[in-house]
Amino acid sequence: MPFSLAGGFQVYLQGNRQIAMGLCGVGLVQDAAGLSINPASLSFLKQNSVYLGGNLILANTAYRQQYPGQYTTNSLPSTGTPFNVYANVGLMADKRMQLGVGVYTPYGSSIAWPEGWIGRFAMVETKLQTIYYQPTIAYRISEKLGVGAGFIYARGSMLLRKALPIDGQDGSEGSLSMQGSGNGFGFNISAFYKAGKQINIGFDYQSSVKLLLLNGQADFSVPLSLAASFPDTKFSSSITLPAMLSFGFGYHPSHEITLAFDINYNLWSSYDTLSFDFAVNNSTLKDIHSPRLYRNAVAFRLGAEYLLKNKWAFRGGAFYDMSPVQDGYLTPETPDSDKIGISFGFGVKPIDRLSIDASFLYAEGALRSDTNIESGFSGSYKTKILIPGLSLQFSF
Amino acid sequence: MNRVPKIYVIFLLALFSGLLACHPLLPVPEFTSGEADFTNYLAVGNSLTAGFSDAELYLEVQSNSYPALIAAQMKTSFKQPLVKDEYGVLGPHLTLSLSTNCLGDPGLRPVPVTGILDSGNTNNIFQSEGPFNNMGVPGIRAIHLGLPGYGLLNPYFGRFQSSMLSSVLNDAMLIQPTFFTCWLGSNDILTYALNGGNDNNNPFFNISDKAMFESSMNVILSTLTANGAKGVVANIPDISGIPFFNLIPYDGLILDQAGADALTQYYASEGIVFDVGNNPFIIEDLSQSSPGFRPMQAGELLLMSIPQDSLKCGSWGSLRPIPAKYVLNTGEVDLIQQATRDFNDIIANLCDLYNLPLLDMNHYFESVKSGIYFNGINFSSKYISGATFSLDGIHPTQRGYAMIANEFIRVINNRYHASIPWVDVGAYPGVKFP
């Protein structure tokens, strides 16, 4: 569904108020979307709310063959529609305990290249979708400190498609398609501290989630004489969605102005190898162990908000997101590079109980050239991403 | 409050401009010929240059010979002496087919393609189509390039020679080359190797004389460069990376206990002992009159041309020694490898002398032997599955030739500061399966 916005296949589109502020929010009390990036912040929400948000991801990657090659192409137009739904209800005096549930899409990636493109033996299409379901509890211990915790149930699915360099006498070319889905578990714990009248600090740890894909289906298309060597078979695999440590700082120099600074530390090194264990093996069909060797990566984010007459909010932000993909491991499946992004947006309260937030984000990956060690596929990639989004929150 | 609606306008404008911006484009480098002039590109060479594959020269592969691929990337016109059909000039080319062997085992095996040989294949086409840019002649040795009347000996040249008494080198110069690639020398050694070391002393099968090879290459390169043409010279791949000499292991005689016991008893007088599992084949040994056979040794090579039925069902290599013409013994392998080193030294020295870049094809095939990945394709020297070699076990597939074209392009670009774009290797097939 979503094209990966952040490093690797992370999406990190938690809510449009946050997106408009450079994806900051760990150190802010904003709205129900805080459930995903800092559940503890909910304990300072003095309301119940229902939140519905969505984004449209328009992303495109250009590929160019290594110098002095003249082959160039673009990935097929990709439109992801990540969404999030949050609800929270306050209990106890002054709503110091909040119960909530969130449904959101922190990881995912989708990219398809033209059929027959030069890198088809490495990858034609890949699609990873995840949905996190997170029941959450937040508790305000004192007027300064709140804590929160969520349990994550994740569902995910993946699709990989590539051509095989096996030629038929009829002019055909082999192909492989693998599809699977599965689930995994994790947790999300956080703390929120009002260090002073103007300064908030947030901390969040989202655990890794190991998605087990147990009943995948691999379909081979090969010339008839090789059909027995490449039988369609079940496969099992797993993908570890990495853990993430986040620190956020919120600064409120006045009632109208909010400034935010977030750091995400993504523990991508858990993504070591992409393995596929085929139920059937033979001398030609062996299990796949494809090295990824991701490294941990940091993202820095800045955001600002200006309130006008308690009805309008204008927001802007920027971020720098470092790629977890090391040189020698860049693939057309995740043509990742360090990304720089800007965002802005606005919020409005047409009536007291309703907030509408719109955001607009533009990000660009640095031009990156590499030769993948495993596939010997070389080239340069350049990615541009555009994400408009809209959220509605009803508070009561 | 009337300022506020402007935010919508700004937002929409940003959205539209963003939509336009969301299609990154990467500018491609311009093609330049650098210090070289590709106007008249000449390729001289043997079967590899001609586009020979699957044991014959046929239209599909010839059309995609590596010089034709290079010329297309150079954006220069290039005329080849194209054959008439997809069959073969002197006989059928090989194709993969499901068949059963003498043991009744079904499997994919190379068989001659069905069709009819066109007797007009060897009719001369020079008058109507010549002169030609691709002067690759299947079977030719470097020492024969300047031989007048060579077309009488070799119908592959006879079909496009300019006259009965012309030489290949003479005809090559007819296009007045401004640039050339030269890949010669394989047949100066390979003819000997393919005949199992020329045990019958056929004068046509010997390894070329070293001094004659040197003087011939010298004449060839001085002729090619005489008018200031620039070019590239490729050297000779060692036979160790060629499936034809490596498909059947020396110890491919696989026995069970009963078989091993029976053979041990059979060869008791020679004291040859057989074990369960892999055993060396028994080969004919011409160096000794009695007993005239012995077990094969590691490092000795069996040729792929050995009749498979005799090996599997005719007791060849066990009860009957494999005839020496299918074996390269240690001495013969040494001779071949020494000649490869010597000839490659000569080629390297002449490259220095004529200030030409050397394409180390020997090194390239050495790297293929251990397997290389390119564009997601695994190239190795494995027969059939390795993508590199065609069904004859000696000549590349179209995909293998495309890789070779890129090796030439790499050297040309480096030496002459040209920017010839790469050949799309994946666009050309490897071995085709039914």
Interface residues (C-beta under 8 A of the other chain):
Chain A: L58 A59 N60 T61 A62 Y63 R64 Q65 Q66 Y67 P68 G69 Q70 Y71 T72 N74 I118 G119 R120 F121 A122 K162 P165 I166 D167 G168 Q169 V222 P223 L224 S225 L226 T284 W312 F314 F344 G345 F346 A358 F360 Y362 E364 L367 E374 S375 G376 F377 S378 S380 K382 T383 K384 I385 L386 P388
Chain B: V4 I7 F11 A14 L15 G18 L19 A21 C22 H23 P24 L25 L26 V28 P29 F31 T95 L96 L98 L108 I372 Y373 F374 N375 G376 I377 N378 S385 A387 R399 N413 S419 I420 P421 W422 D424 G426 P429 G430 V431 K432 F433 P434
